[in-house]
Amino acid sequence: MSIYKGNLFWVLLHLGAIVIVVINLLTGLRIASVSRPLWQSISAILPQGLIHPLHFTSGILLIVLVIGYIGWRLLTRGQRPKPVKPQALNFHRLVIRSGYLIFFGAMLSGLLAYFSLAPALVVAVHYYCALGIICYLLLHGGGYFVHYGMAAIKRILWPSRQLSPVSLGLLLLTFLLAGLGLQLSGKAAHVLLVAKVPLSQLIHIDGKADEAVWRQAETVDVLTQGGANFDNGQTRIRVQVVENGIEAFFHISWDDPTKSLKHLPLLKTQSGWQVEQQGFYNFDETRYYEDKLAVMVSNQCQAGGAGTVHLGPKPLADKPANWHGKGYHYSQDGAIRDLWHWKAVRTNNMILADDNYIGPPDKVRPGSRRYSAGYLQDGKESGAYVMNWRWYKPDVITPKRLPKSPELLTPYQQDNSDGLSWVIPWFDYQPYQAEHDNYPVGTRMPSVMYRSNRFEGDRADVRAFARWHQGRWSLELSRKLDTGSEYDVPLRHGVCLWVSAFDQSQVAHTRHALPIQLEFSGA
């Protein structure tokens, strides 16, 4: 005994939904694996590479198909024959109606997250709705197959009759809505007006943001998700930008309940000195690390990081796999994305942000333990911070230098030492010698050392300084509108930004889908 066949529109709608839902689920689980390591256990069956555009596109197409399905249900009411197995009807009704609720929850929560409007509860709803869709597919598809056998597959694959005028109109409308949705999604952005201020207006890069210009500047708030250690993985980042015709000035602030300055400190143990870490060996430290903020500047404005986010353990077949299994940053179009990386320990005392860039995948360098793909530093003429170990090992390391005076380490033995500078001057320390290593077990020593006060050259183009007060970082940055460097993106009308906050984490930062697009008031 068989069930009736659908018409051509129903068949196309069903086949399209199956393909799109599977793509959306697989790409969604890959994205979820970045902040939910559980899913890395099935990493081998999840897609790798440029995943976000595919996930967003499939999400938009799914919404369009649902609209088409609702239209088909309304216009064909009373015309569809009843199933010939009424005893199975109650089960399928329950599954299908549950599916309506699950799909609606997934789409609504996904849209809110896409536009950075989703609090943590909504993000969780999106995730659990995705798990619900997996269960729905098993119950819906499996249930029909159990009850109807091959007839269920025939209904999906072979239509009973050609398109009626109503179905043809619905099909054309569905294609039209799909094209319109994809077109509009490519233009969506958080727009930020950049006011022009007089050249005589002084703006001090001191993290205070107490100049009158900041009280008048336009503001964009972006709710970012998925970061380690933040409350529910999210923090709201506020961005303001002004320019004076030569430089642009940024004030960026975000919630962070803890001020984290202990960057991979060294601890004296019975065996010797060790680097305090719980994930640094895999380049995914989330405990003994400094707070950070990254700003990416791009002429390309695609949602999901301007085409630079490539997920998975090995998105580049001819390059090494990454240690943490999350992915790499690199561009495929040959264009440069500017990346400013402010670091609470390593660069804040320099009054700089580390001027980096994202470009095409770099070559593999023999002897380098970490391959960073397209994430690279601008060149510099001098200046550096270095880590105080000769060669990193997860068990015991040998420091490069020890303090000339043991009293230099006394302040770092306190329980509450976040008010200290966790940077040690190179010349206050002396080369390591075993006979001078008389420090007791339990001694803690900073690991970041300055050879000079700051970078010089291309890598020092971004001035930056931040202050933490009552659970919030306030960061000011400035950079020339056009530095002339091939590794910097000029700041002009239409350029796009992404901002990511790190709470004592190495790579586990927050993120948002849509860019912040700058509109210069003088353009």
VOLOMAR-69417 format. One record per residue (C-alpha): residue number from 1; residue in three letters; x, y negated, z negated. Coordinates in pm, 1 decimal. Example, Ala and Ser with C-alpha at 12.3 -4.5 7.8 and 13.67 -1.06 7.14 Angstrom:
BEGIN
R  seq  type        px        py        pz
R    1   ala    1230.0     450.0    -780.0
R    2   ser    1367.0     106.0    -714.0
END
This chain:
BEGIN
R  seq  type        px        py        pz
R    1   met       0.0       0.0       0.0
R    2   ser     140.9    -342.9      89.2
R    3   ile      93.7    -707.7      15.4
R    4   tyr       3.2    -963.5     279.1
R    5   lys     270.0   -1138.9     484.9
R    6   gly     316.8   -1511.7     466.0
R    7   asn     317.9   -1742.8     765.4
R    8   leu     636.8   -1877.0     917.8
R    9   phe     646.3   -2186.7     695.7
R   10   trp     613.9   -1973.9     380.9
R   11   val     887.6   -1737.0     500.8
R   12   leu    1127.9   -2021.0     582.8
R   13   leu    1051.6   -2187.8     252.0
R   14   his    1113.5   -1865.8      60.0
R   15   leu    1437.0   -1780.6     239.0
R   16   gly    1563.1   -2136.1     198.1
R   17   ala    1479.3   -2130.9    -173.3
R   18   ile    1665.3   -1801.9    -225.6
R   19   val    1981.9   -1928.4     -57.8
R   20   ile    1973.0   -2270.2    -224.3
R   21   val    1898.5   -2137.5    -574.1
R   22   val    2183.9   -1886.3    -553.4
R   23   ile    2425.8   -2157.2    -436.1
R   24   asn    2305.3   -2393.3    -706.1
R   25   leu    2343.4   -2131.3    -978.9
R   26   leu    2690.7   -2017.8    -874.6
R   27   thr    2823.4   -2373.2    -840.8
R   28   gly    2653.9   -2473.3   -1165.9
R   29   leu    2814.4   -2187.1   -1355.9
R   30   arg    3154.2   -2283.8   -1214.9
R   31   ile    3102.0   -2641.4   -1336.5
R   32   ala    2980.8   -2510.7   -1673.2
R   33   ser    3296.8   -2298.9   -1708.5
R   34   val    3502.9   -2618.7   -1747.8
R   35   ser    3350.3   -2687.4   -2090.4
R   36   arg    3205.4   -2340.3   -2162.9
R   37   pro    3500.9   -2097.8   -2136.1
R   38   leu    3264.5   -1799.6   -2170.9
R   39   trp    3191.9   -1822.4   -1797.8
R   40   gln    3558.2   -1794.4   -1707.5
R   41   ser    3517.9   -1422.6   -1778.0
R   42   ile    3327.9   -1395.2   -1444.9
R   43   ser    3549.8   -1648.2   -1269.2
R   44   ala    3632.1   -1395.2    -995.4
R   45   ile    3275.4   -1405.7    -857.7
R   46   leu    3227.1   -1782.3    -887.1
R   47   pro    3314.3   -2019.2    -601.4
R   48   gln    3627.2   -2234.2    -621.3
R   49   gly    3728.5   -2567.2    -474.7
R   50   leu    3517.9   -2876.1    -409.1
R   51   ile    3212.3   -2760.1    -604.3
R   52   his    3032.9   -3077.5    -719.8
R   53   pro    2911.2   -3198.0    -375.1
R   54   leu    2773.5   -2850.9    -301.9
R   55   his    2597.0   -2838.3    -639.0
R   56   phe    2446.5   -3185.0    -598.3
R   57   thr    2338.8   -3116.5    -239.1
R   58   ser    2176.6   -2784.3    -326.0
R   59   gly    1999.5   -2952.2    -619.0
R   60   ile    1851.8   -3218.4    -392.5
R   61   leu    1743.0   -2957.7    -136.6
R   62   leu    1582.2   -2751.1    -411.8
R   63   ile    1374.9   -3049.6    -522.8
R   64   val    1263.0   -3102.1    -163.3
R   65   leu    1166.7   -2735.6    -125.2
R   66   val     963.4   -2751.6    -445.0
R   67   ile     776.6   -3053.2    -305.8
R   68   gly     715.4   -2854.7      14.6
R   69   tyr     593.2   -2556.1    -184.1
R   70   ile     351.1   -2771.1    -383.2
R   71   gly     217.0   -2912.6     -56.9
R   72   trp     175.5   -2564.3      89.1
R   73   arg     -11.4   -2446.5    -221.6
R   74   leu    -248.9   -2742.7    -210.9
R   75   leu    -317.9   -2731.2     163.5
R   76   thr    -367.8   -2355.3     182.5
R   77   arg    -579.1   -2316.8    -129.3
R   78   gly    -856.4   -2065.0     -60.2
R   79   gln    -690.3   -1941.8     259.6
R   80   arg    -446.7   -1695.9     100.5
R   81   pro    -570.8   -1335.6      62.2
R   82   lys    -568.0   -1170.7    -277.8
R   83   pro    -297.5    -914.0    -357.3
R   84   val    -414.9    -557.8    -313.0
R   85   lys    -267.2    -445.4    -645.8
R   86   pro    -468.7    -643.0    -904.6
R   87   gln    -317.1    -447.0   -1195.5
R   88   ala      17.4    -616.4   -1127.9
R   89   leu    -132.1    -962.0   -1095.7
R   90   asn    -115.7   -1062.1   -1463.2
R   91   phe     254.5    -979.9   -1491.2
R   92   his     344.1   -1179.0   -1178.8
R   93   arg     125.5   -1471.3   -1284.6
R   94   leu     308.6   -1488.2   -1618.0
R   95   val     651.3   -1473.9   -1451.8
R   96   ile     565.2   -1727.6   -1180.5
R   97   arg     406.7   -1975.5   -1419.8
R   98   ser     703.8   -1944.1   -1652.4
R   99   gly     921.0   -2007.9   -1348.1
R  100   tyr     733.0   -2330.5   -1274.7
R  101   leu     823.1   -2458.5   -1621.9
R  102   ile    1187.2   -2346.1   -1598.4
R  103   phe    1245.0   -2496.5   -1254.4
R  104   phe    1077.3   -2822.4   -1352.8
R  105   gly    1297.9   -2844.3   -1663.7
R  106   ala    1611.9   -2768.1   -1462.9
R  107   met    1537.6   -3028.1   -1196.4
R  108   leu    1432.4   -3304.6   -1434.7
R  109   ser    1728.6   -3252.0   -1667.6
R  110   gly    1962.6   -3227.1   -1368.7
R  111   leu    1841.2   -3559.2   -1230.9
R  112   leu    1883.7   -3727.3   -1568.9
R  113   ala    2237.3   -3590.8   -1601.1
R  114   tyr    2320.5   -3697.4   -1243.4
R  115   phe    2222.5   -4056.0   -1321.4
R  116   ser    2400.2   -4049.8   -1662.4
R  117   leu    2071.5   -4075.6   -1849.8
R  118   ala    2082.4   -3741.1   -2028.2
R  119   pro    2149.4   -3715.9   -2402.9
R  120   ala    2308.1   -3398.0   -2532.4
R  121   leu    1973.9   -3222.7   -2582.0
R  122   val    1879.2   -3275.6   -2216.1
R  123   val    2218.1   -3145.9   -2099.5
R  124   ala    2160.6   -2836.0   -2311.7
R  125   val    1813.3   -2797.4   -2160.7
R  126   his    1967.3   -2805.6   -1812.0
R  127   tyr    2212.4   -2532.8   -1903.9
R  128   tyr    1955.2   -2304.1   -2063.8
R  129   cys    1710.2   -2360.9   -1779.0
R  130   ala    1982.6   -2233.0   -1545.6
R  131   leu    2006.5   -1918.3   -1757.9
R  132   gly    1627.4   -1898.9   -1745.9
R  133   ile    1636.4   -1913.3   -1365.3
R  134   ile    1867.8   -1610.4   -1361.7
R  135   cys    1614.9   -1418.7   -1571.5
R  136   tyr    1330.6   -1544.4   -1350.1
R  137   leu    1499.3   -1419.1   -1032.5
R  138   leu    1544.3   -1075.1   -1185.0
R  139   leu    1186.9   -1053.6   -1311.9
R  140   his    1022.1   -1215.3   -1009.5
R  141   gly    1216.3   -1041.9    -733.6
R  142   gly    1265.9    -716.8    -922.8
R  143   gly     901.7    -706.7   -1034.8
R  144   tyr     768.0    -744.5    -681.9
R  145   phe    1005.7    -478.9    -552.9
R  146   val     904.1    -234.3    -827.3
R  147   his     534.5    -290.7    -764.2
R  148   tyr     532.7    -319.3    -384.5
R  149   gly     854.5    -161.1    -263.7
R  150   met     979.4    -253.0      82.9
R  151   ala     656.9    -440.6     154.7
R  152   ala     780.7    -721.3     -71.1
R  153   ile    1096.4    -760.4     139.1
R  154   lys     895.1    -751.4     462.5
R  155   arg     677.0   -1034.1     335.7
R  156   ile     986.1   -1251.9     287.8
R  157   leu    1154.3   -1162.6     616.6
R  158   trp     869.8   -1123.2     868.2
R  159   pro     586.7   -1375.9     905.6
R  160   ser     238.5   -1259.7     997.5
R  161   arg     158.0   -1539.0    1241.3
R  162   gln     298.1   -1852.5    1398.9
R  163   leu     294.6   -2198.7    1245.8
R  164   ser     -40.4   -2366.9    1206.3
R  165   pro     -57.3   -2745.1    1263.0
R  166   val     -67.5   -2794.8     885.0
R  167   ser     237.2   -2574.5     829.6
R  168   leu     423.6   -2742.3    1116.0
R  169   gly     355.1   -3082.7     959.9
R  170   leu     475.3   -2957.5     622.1
R  171   leu     791.3   -2816.4     776.6
R  172   leu     874.5   -3143.8     950.4
R  173   leu     800.3   -3340.5     633.2
R  174   thr    1027.3   -3110.6     432.9
R  175   phe    1316.4   -3167.3     675.0
R  176   leu    1251.5   -3542.8     665.4
R  177   leu    1252.1   -3551.9     285.4
R  178   ala    1571.4   -3344.4     274.6
R  179   gly    1750.7   -3586.3     505.6
R  180   leu    1623.0   -3887.8     313.4
R  181   gly    1724.8   -3738.1     -22.0
R  182   leu    2076.7   -3659.9      97.2
R  183   gln    2112.8   -4006.7     248.0
R  184   leu    2000.6   -4183.8     -71.1
R  185   ser    2216.3   -3964.8    -296.4
R  186   gly    2525.6   -4065.9    -101.0
R  187   lys    2460.9   -4432.5    -181.0
R  188   ala    2371.9   -4400.3    -549.9
R  189   ala    2603.8   -4576.1    -795.2
R  190   his    2615.4   -4777.4   -1116.0
R  191   val    2664.9   -5128.6    -980.3
R  192   leu    2878.8   -5371.1   -1182.3
R  193   leu    2899.9   -5739.4   -1093.3
R  194   val    3254.9   -5876.5   -1125.2
R  195   ala    3248.2   -6246.9   -1209.1
R  196   lys    3525.4   -6480.5   -1100.5
R  197   val    3682.6   -6680.8   -1381.5
R  198   pro    3915.5   -6982.1   -1354.5
R  199   leu    4284.6   -6908.8   -1320.9
R  200   ser    4333.9   -7122.5   -1630.9
R  201   gln    4122.4   -6883.2   -1840.7
R  202   leu    4359.7   -6694.9   -2071.0
R  203   ile    4272.9   -6335.0   -2146.4
R  204   his    4503.3   -6165.4   -2393.8
R  205   ile    4559.5   -5793.9   -2346.1
R  206   asp    4534.0   -5712.0   -2714.1
R  207   gly    4227.9   -5487.0   -2742.7
R  208   lys    4027.6   -5749.3   -2931.8
R  209   ala    3816.7   -5873.6   -2638.0
R  210   asp    3734.7   -6186.1   -2839.0
R  211   glu    3750.6   -6431.9   -2547.5
R  212   ala    3424.2   -6601.3   -2450.8
R  213   val    3445.4   -6453.5   -2101.4
R  214   trp    3364.2   -6104.8   -2236.1
R  215   arg    3046.5   -6227.0   -2404.1
R  216   gln    2922.7   -6348.9   -2066.2
R  217   ala    3048.2   -6067.4   -1841.3
R  218   glu    2812.7   -5810.1   -1688.9
R  219   thr    2814.5   -5468.3   -1855.6
R  220   val    2763.4   -5112.7   -1735.2
R  221   asp    2709.2   -4832.9   -1987.0
R  222   val    2777.8   -4481.0   -1863.8
R  223   leu    2690.5   -4177.4   -2073.0
R  224   thr    2972.3   -3929.7   -2009.6
R  225   gln    2952.9   -3556.6   -2082.8
R  226   gly    3160.2   -3244.8   -2139.3
R  227   gly    3454.3   -3368.4   -2347.4
R  228   ala    3617.9   -3168.2   -2624.2
R  229   asn    3575.5   -3286.9   -2985.5
R  230   phe    3321.0   -3561.9   -2912.8
R  231   asp    2981.3   -3535.5   -3080.6
R  232   asn    2791.3   -3290.4   -2858.4
R  233   gly    3065.7   -3335.9   -2601.0
R  234   gln    2954.2   -3683.2   -2495.4
R  235   thr    3039.1   -4048.2   -2543.8
R  236   arg    2896.2   -4366.7   -2397.7
R  237   ile    3158.1   -4576.5   -2218.3
R  238   arg    3097.8   -4948.7   -2170.3
R  239   val    3278.2   -5123.7   -1883.8
R  240   gln    3321.0   -5495.2   -1809.3
R  241   val    3534.8   -5647.1   -1531.7
R  242   val    3625.5   -6004.9   -1436.6
R  243   glu    3881.1   -6142.5   -1191.0
R  244   asn    4058.7   -6472.8   -1128.7
R  245   gly    4160.5   -6430.0    -764.4
R  246   ile    4497.3   -6278.3    -856.6
R  247   glu    4428.9   -6028.5   -1133.3
R  248   ala    4134.8   -5820.4   -1251.5
R  249   phe    4070.8   -5776.7   -1623.3
R  250   phe    3885.8   -5480.9   -1772.8
R  251   his    3730.4   -5432.2   -2113.9
R  252   ile    3638.9   -5067.5   -2173.5
R  253   ser    3504.4   -4939.9   -2503.8
R  254   trp    3373.7   -4603.9   -2616.1
R  255   asp    3263.6   -4415.8   -2926.8
R  256   asp    3519.7   -4187.3   -3086.6
R  257   pro    3463.4   -4095.2   -3452.6
R  258   thr    3832.0   -4016.9   -3513.2
R  259   lys    4149.9   -4205.5   -3437.9
R  260   ser    4383.6   -3932.6   -3311.5
R  261   leu    4755.1   -4011.5   -3290.8
R  262   lys    4925.7   -3684.1   -3382.2
R  263   his    5061.8   -3586.1   -3042.8
R  264   leu    5209.8   -3234.8   -3060.5
R  265   pro    5403.4   -3301.7   -3383.5
R  266   leu    5697.1   -3081.9   -3480.6
R  267   leu    5663.7   -2872.7   -3796.3
R  268   lys    5951.5   -2713.3   -3984.7
R  269   thr    5879.8   -2346.3   -4061.6
R  270   gln    6073.4   -2054.9   -4206.7
R  271   ser    6180.3   -1966.1   -3851.7
R  272   gly    6272.0   -2317.8   -3747.1
R  273   trp    6094.4   -2607.0   -3577.1
R  274   gln    5765.8   -2537.2   -3399.7
R  275   val    5534.9   -2750.5   -3187.1
R  276   glu    5197.3   -2772.9   -3359.0
R  277   gln    4945.3   -2665.1   -3097.4
R  278   gln    4646.2   -2444.1   -3035.5
R  279   gly    4621.4   -2470.6   -2655.2
R  280   phe    4925.1   -2658.4   -2527.9
R  281   tyr    5088.7   -2337.7   -2406.6
R  282   asn    4807.7   -2320.5   -2146.1
R  283   phe    4806.8   -2700.6   -2097.1
R  284   asp    4468.0   -2728.8   -2266.8
R  285   glu    4543.4   -2868.8   -2613.0
R  286   thr    4236.2   -2985.3   -2806.8
R  287   arg    4365.2   -3039.0   -3159.9
R  288   tyr    4718.7   -3178.6   -3184.7
R  289   tyr    4690.3   -3444.7   -2916.7
R  290   glu    4635.9   -3817.3   -2881.5
R  291   asp    4322.1   -4001.8   -2772.2
R  292   lys    4326.9   -4116.1   -2409.0
R  293   leu    4120.6   -4286.5   -2141.7
R  294   ala    4150.7   -4246.9   -1764.8
R  295   val    4021.5   -4482.5   -1495.7
R  296   met    4014.6   -4364.7   -1133.8
R  297   val    3988.7   -4631.3    -862.7
R  298   ser    3886.9   -4522.6    -514.3
R  299   asn    3772.9   -4659.7    -180.9
R  300   gln    3580.5   -4333.6    -145.9
R  301   cys    3263.2   -4324.3    -353.9
R  302   gln    3129.0   -3968.7    -329.5
R  303   ala    2951.8   -3848.5    -641.7
R  304   gly    3151.5   -3613.6    -858.8
R  305   gly    3496.1   -3773.8    -847.3
R  306   ala    3535.4   -3896.5    -487.4
R  307   gly    3628.3   -3554.3    -354.3
R  308   thr    3922.4   -3499.5    -592.0
R  309   val    3780.1   -3240.2    -832.9
R  310   his    3860.0   -2884.7    -723.3
R  311   leu    3744.6   -2626.9    -975.3
R  312   gly    3862.9   -2274.9   -1045.7
R  313   pro    4189.6   -2108.3   -1145.2
R  314   lys    4333.4   -2111.2    -792.8
R  315   pro    4152.9   -2352.4    -558.2
R  316   leu    4469.0   -2377.1    -345.1
R  317   ala    4542.5   -2035.8    -198.2
R  318   asp    4907.4   -2113.8    -123.1
R  319   lys    4982.6   -2285.8    -456.2
R  320   pro    5018.1   -2159.0    -813.7
R  321   ala    4711.4   -2093.0   -1026.4
R  322   asn    4649.1   -2338.6   -1309.0
R  323   trp    4707.5   -2213.1   -1661.0
R  324   his    4370.7   -2309.4   -1810.6
R  325   gly    4149.0   -2185.3   -1527.7
R  326   lys    3962.3   -2514.8   -1490.5
R  327   gly    4099.0   -2655.2   -1166.4
R  328   tyr    4313.2   -2922.3   -1003.2
R  329   his    4280.3   -3283.3    -894.3
R  330   tyr    4385.0   -3356.7    -536.2
R  331   ser    4250.7   -3519.2    -221.3
R  332   gln    4190.6   -3348.2     111.6
R  333   asp    4144.9   -3656.6     328.9
R  334   gly    4498.3   -3794.1     287.1
R  335   ala    4374.8   -4103.9     102.5
R  336   ile    4511.4   -4215.1    -233.9
R  337   arg    4295.4   -4253.1    -544.1
R  338   asp    4450.4   -4477.9    -807.8
R  339   leu    4455.9   -4336.5   -1161.2
R  340   trp    4528.5   -4538.7   -1475.8
R  341   his    4597.9   -4323.5   -1777.4
R  342   trp    4600.4   -4502.6   -2112.4
R  343   lys    4747.9   -4293.2   -2395.7
R  344   ala    4707.5   -4390.8   -2759.2
R  345   val    5060.0   -4276.6   -2851.3
R  346   arg    5274.7   -4260.6   -2540.1
R  347   thr    5175.1   -4585.9   -2365.0
R  348   asn    4982.9   -4807.0   -2609.8
R  349   asn    5298.5   -4931.5   -2779.4
R  350   met    5434.5   -5014.1   -2433.9
R  351   ile    5124.4   -5231.1   -2377.2
R  352   leu    5074.7   -5031.3   -2058.9
R  353   ala    4862.3   -4764.2   -1900.8
R  354   asp    5050.4   -4500.1   -1706.3
R  355   asp    4995.4   -4591.5   -1340.2
R  356   asn    4937.7   -4261.5   -1160.2
R  357   tyr    4757.3   -4152.0    -847.0
R  358   ile    4572.5   -3859.1    -694.6
R  359   gly    4680.9   -3765.0    -344.7
R  360   pro    4729.0   -3454.6    -128.0
R  361   pro    4861.4   -3141.7    -302.6
R  362   asp    5226.2   -3176.3    -394.9
R  363   lys    5489.8   -2918.9    -306.0
R  364   val    5582.1   -2653.9    -559.0
R  365   arg    5897.2   -2754.5    -745.2
R  366   pro    6122.8   -2466.4    -855.8
R  367   gly    6181.9   -2458.7   -1230.4
R  368   ser    5869.9   -2657.2   -1315.1
R  369   arg    5634.9   -2465.3   -1543.3
R  370   arg    5332.9   -2680.7   -1466.5
R  371   tyr    5204.9   -2749.1   -1115.5
R  372   ser    4976.8   -3055.1   -1107.0
R  373   ala    4859.2   -3043.9    -741.0
R  374   gly    4771.0   -3401.5    -635.7
R  375   tyr    4792.5   -3563.8    -979.7
R  376   leu    5125.5   -3751.0    -971.9
R  377   gln    5298.6   -4055.6   -1121.5
R  378   asp    5385.6   -4373.5    -935.9
R  379   gly    5757.6   -4436.3    -905.3
R  380   lys    5951.1   -4627.9   -1171.4
R  381   glu    6283.7   -4806.2   -1191.1
R  382   ser    6347.4   -4731.4   -1557.2
R  383   gly    6180.5   -4659.2   -1889.5
R  384   ala    6037.3   -4337.7   -2020.2
R  385   tyr    5895.3   -4147.8   -2308.3
R  386   val    6034.4   -3799.0   -2364.6
R  387   met    5936.6   -3505.8   -2582.8
R  388   asn    6169.3   -3420.9   -2869.0
R  389   trp    6248.5   -3062.5   -2769.6
R  390   arg    6508.6   -2920.4   -2536.5
R  391   trp    6284.8   -2654.1   -2384.9
R  392   tyr    5930.6   -2576.0   -2483.4
R  393   lys    5855.6   -2235.0   -2633.0
R  394   pro    5537.9   -2137.5   -2819.1
R  395   asp    5727.2   -2000.4   -3118.4
R  396   val    6048.3   -2192.1   -3201.6
R  397   ile    6203.2   -2494.5   -3032.1
R  398   thr    6524.2   -2689.2   -3080.2
R  399   pro    6473.8   -3065.6   -3123.7
R  400   lys    6676.7   -3298.3   -2906.0
R  401   arg    6737.2   -3537.2   -3194.7
R  402   leu    6699.7   -3567.1   -3571.6
R  403   pro    6660.3   -3885.8   -3778.1
R  404   lys    6978.3   -4060.8   -3880.8
R  405   ser    6812.4   -4112.8   -4217.5
R  406   pro    6571.7   -3852.1   -4366.5
R  407   glu    6362.1   -4136.4   -4511.6
R  408   leu    6240.2   -4211.0   -4160.3
R  409   leu    6018.3   -3902.5   -4181.4
R  410   thr    5875.2   -3971.7   -4526.9
R  411   pro    5561.7   -4162.2   -4406.6
R  412   tyr    5461.3   -3873.2   -4176.2
R  413   gln    5425.1   -3628.2   -4463.8
R  414   gln    5106.5   -3798.3   -4587.8
R  415   asp    4767.1   -3638.5   -4523.1
R  416   asn    4628.4   -3962.0   -4378.0
R  417   ser    4895.7   -4088.4   -4140.5
R  418   asp    4688.3   -4212.7   -3846.3
R  419   gly    4780.1   -4570.0   -3933.5
R  420   leu    5141.1   -4497.2   -3837.7
R  421   ser    5308.4   -4523.2   -3502.2
R  422   trp    5371.2   -4167.6   -3389.4
R  423   val    5647.6   -4280.5   -3154.8
R  424   ile    6008.4   -4257.4   -3267.5
R  425   pro    6287.2   -4472.3   -3121.3
R  426   trp    6558.9   -4274.1   -2946.3
R  427   phe    6844.3   -4472.1   -3102.4
R  428   asp    6715.5   -4430.8   -3461.4
R  429   tyr    6781.3   -4059.5   -3418.5
R  430   gln    7098.5   -3865.5   -3346.2
R  431   pro    7168.1   -3554.3   -3134.8
R  432   tyr    7054.4   -3234.5   -3300.9
R  433   gln    7315.8   -3041.8   -3494.3
R  434   ala    7228.8   -2735.4   -3698.9
R  435   glu    7442.6   -2846.6   -3993.0
R  436   his    7229.7   -3164.6   -4024.2
R  437   asp    6901.2   -2971.1   -4016.3
R  438   asn    6838.8   -2952.0   -4390.4
R  439   tyr    6472.0   -3048.8   -4385.1
R  440   pro    6242.5   -2842.0   -4608.1
R  441   val    5975.3   -2610.2   -4471.7
R  442   gly    5656.2   -2805.7   -4408.2
R  443   thr    5829.5   -3122.3   -4285.7
R  444   arg    5644.1   -3287.4   -3998.3
R  445   met    5821.4   -3496.7   -3733.2
R  446   pro    5677.0   -3693.6   -3438.3
R  447   ser    5759.5   -3551.6   -3097.7
R  448   val    5727.8   -3857.8   -2870.1
R  449   met    6048.4   -4057.0   -2826.2
R  450   tyr    6106.0   -4387.2   -2646.8
R  451   arg    6429.9   -4423.5   -2458.5
R  452   ser    6332.6   -4781.3   -2375.5
R  453   asn    6041.6   -5003.9   -2466.4
R  454   arg    5837.3   -4963.2   -2146.7
R  455   phe    5823.4   -4854.2   -1786.7
R  456   glu    5955.3   -5083.7   -1517.5
R  457   gly    5854.2   -5078.3   -1153.4
R  458   asp    5548.7   -4935.7    -976.8
R  459   arg    5444.7   -4721.6   -1272.3
R  460   ala    5411.5   -5032.8   -1491.4
R  461   asp    5152.7   -5220.3   -1283.3
R  462   val    4869.4   -5183.3   -1536.8
R  463   arg    4895.0   -5373.4   -1863.6
R  464   ala    4683.6   -5218.8   -2139.9
R  465   phe    4633.0   -5222.6   -2514.1
R  466   ala    4361.6   -5072.0   -2734.2
R  467   arg    4245.7   -5089.9   -3094.6
R  468   trp    4033.8   -4842.1   -3287.4
R  469   his    3787.3   -4974.9   -3542.1
R  470   gln    3501.0   -4801.2   -3721.7
R  471   gly    3460.7   -4517.8   -3477.3
R  472   arg    3511.3   -4708.5   -3154.8
R  473   trp    3802.6   -4775.4   -2921.9
R  474   ser    3830.1   -5116.2   -2754.3
R  475   leu    4069.4   -5118.6   -2457.6
R  476   glu    4173.1   -5412.4   -2241.1
R  477   leu    4354.9   -5365.0   -1911.2
R  478   ser    4471.2   -5592.9   -1632.8
R  479   arg    4619.7   -5538.2   -1290.7
R  480   lys    4684.8   -5746.0    -979.4
R  481   leu    4405.6   -5724.2    -728.0
R  482   asp    4657.5   -5601.7    -473.8
R  483   thr    4995.2   -5476.4    -593.0
R  484   gly    5121.4   -5397.3    -244.7
R  485   ser    5206.9   -5043.3    -352.7
R  486   glu    5114.4   -4753.8    -127.7
R  487   tyr    5008.6   -4563.5    -441.4
R  488   asp    4765.4   -4830.5    -566.8
R  489   val    4413.1   -4903.1    -442.7
R  490   pro    4339.5   -5276.0    -398.2
R  491   leu    4064.6   -5406.5    -626.0
R  492   arg    3801.0   -5559.7    -401.7
R  493   his    3428.7   -5567.9    -326.3
R  494   gly    3282.6   -5217.8    -297.5
R  495   val    3561.7   -5024.9    -467.1
R  496   cys    3444.7   -4748.7    -703.3
R  497   leu    3552.3   -4644.9   -1053.5
R  498   trp    3519.4   -4335.2   -1268.5
R  499   val    3601.0   -4339.1   -1640.4
R  500   ser    3686.7   -4042.0   -1862.3
R  501   ala    3751.8   -4034.4   -2236.1
R  502   phe    3969.0   -3780.5   -2420.3
R  503   asp    3928.8   -3713.7   -2793.0
R  504   gln    4261.3   -3560.4   -2906.5
R  505   ser    4254.6   -3341.1   -2595.5
R  506   gln    4497.3   -3284.8   -2311.2
R  507   val    4263.1   -3220.2   -2017.8
R  508   ala    3915.0   -3166.1   -2168.3
R  509   his    3776.4   -3512.6   -2090.0
R  510   thr    3424.1   -3644.4   -2050.9
R  511   arg    3290.1   -3708.6   -1701.7
R  512   his    3003.3   -3860.1   -1505.5
R  513   ala    2868.7   -3792.0   -1157.5
R  514   leu    2796.3   -4132.5   -1005.0
R  515   pro    3069.1   -4394.8    -960.6
R  516   ile    3072.2   -4747.4   -1096.5
R  517   gln    3079.4   -4965.3    -785.8
R  518   leu    3227.2   -5313.2    -820.9
R  519   glu    3050.7   -5608.7    -658.3
R  520   phe    3272.1   -5917.1    -656.4
R  521   ser    3060.4   -6227.1    -703.4
R  522   gly    3281.1   -6420.6    -462.6
R  523   ala    3251.3   -6160.3    -183.1
END
